[in-house]
Amino acid sequence: MAIPRRGIQDIRTLTGKVRRALLPHEAYLRISHIEMEKARKTLESEKARQLVADIAARLVEIEAEKEVLLQGLRDRGSDPPPVRSGPPKKIGGFKVRY
């Protein structure tokens, strides 16, 4: 019965046994990476908040402009068109015969 040959994968080492938190330089490097990511995410969050505020302000402007236009139509005595909610209905496309 032959003894199985061993390769480099069979060599026992201490790799992975040392905790990364115990190495001070790696812990400080990880802390600096986390702080940089935090700074980037904070900027992203502020930009997103500003974008939402800009969208809300524009929605208020749109409603105000719509009311001005509808009031102008009421003053002229014409009935405003009915306001539909939801997406427009599809009436159907066109067909081309060859």
N, C-alpha and C positions, 0 to 999 in steps of 0.2 A: 504494500500500500504506500503510495507516494505522498509526501508531505506537500500540501498546496503551497504554491509560490506566493509570496507576499509582495505587494507593490508599495508605491509611495502613499497610497490611500490608507494603508494599514499602520503607518507610523503614528504613534500617539504623541500629541503635543498639548501644550497648555493654551493653545489659541482659543479665544472666546471665554476663557475662565476668569480673566480679569475684568471686573466691572468697569465700564467706561466712566462712570461718575467718580471713580477713585483717581482717575488721571486728571490732575487739575487743569492742564492746558486744554484738554478735550472738553472739559466742563465749561471753561471760560469761552471757548470757541462756540460751543452749542448755545450758550447764553447770548452771545453777540448775534448769532444767526436768528435766534428767537426774537430779540429786540428789533432787528432790522425788519423781520416779517411783521411784527406788531406795528411798526411805524408805517409800512406800506399799507397794511390793512386799515389803519386809522385814516390815512389819506383817502383810500377807496371809499370808506364809510362816509366821510365828510362830503366827498364828491357826489355820492349817491343821495345823501340827504338834500344837497343843494339841487340836484336834478329833480327830485320829487317835489321840492318847494317851487321850482320853476314851472313844473307841469301843473301843479295846483293853481298857481297864479294865472297861468294861461287859460285854464279852464274857467276861472272867475271872469277873465276878460272876455272870453267867448260868450258866456252867458249874458254878460252886460251888453255886448254888441248885439246879440240876438234880441234881447228885450228892446233895445233902441229901435231896431229895424221893425219888430212887430208893433211897437207903439206907433211908429210912423205909418204903418199900413192901417192901423186902427183909426188914426187921425184922418186919413184920406177916405175912410168909409168903406174900404174893401175888406172882405173877410180874409184873414190869413189862412194859408193852406193848412190842412190838418198835419200835425206833427206825428210822424210814425216812429215807433221805437223798434229797435232790433235791426238786423241786417235787411237789405233790400231783397225783395222776392225775385226769383229768377222767372222771367216771362218766357224764355225760350230763345234759343239762338236762331241763326239763319241756316238754311240748307242750300247747298249748291248742287245743281244737277249737272252731270257731265254728259 
